[in-house]
Amino acid sequence: MTILAIALAHAHTLLLAAGDDKTKSDGRTGSVIPGFSPSVPSVLQTPTGTILGWTAGVGLALAVLGGLSGWGCVAIGHNTERANLAARGKQAVVWSLISGVGIAVTSGLVTAFYTMATA
């Protein structure tokens, strides 16, 4: 039952993220997620920027994979009454969230330091 609820919630999230591509009368688009195009300082648009981008992308992908496997462990642990597996799954979810926040904070700090160095 838990896996079904997760699958339905994920499908609902995808539908919300897809939204409606039609432009409304006030100029807004129908998508729930706002359009955002980040810009980085000119110094970061070098091989250093490429390395930082790949590192952040791979790190976030691994954090998402860890979170998904953690939720899987929680579901299996609860359904088979293995409390230890469910507890480890909950820890995996928490640590994947912490690692995602850590990557975001580090990325912001690196961008801030490069911006201060060029000013």
Secondary structure, DSSP 8 states (H G I E B T S, - for coil): -HHHHHHHHHHHHHHHHH---SB-TTS-BS-SS--------GGGSSHHHHHHHHHHHHHHHHHHHHHHHHHHHHHHHHHTT-HHHHHHHHHHHHHHHHHHHHHHHHHHHHHHHHHHHH-
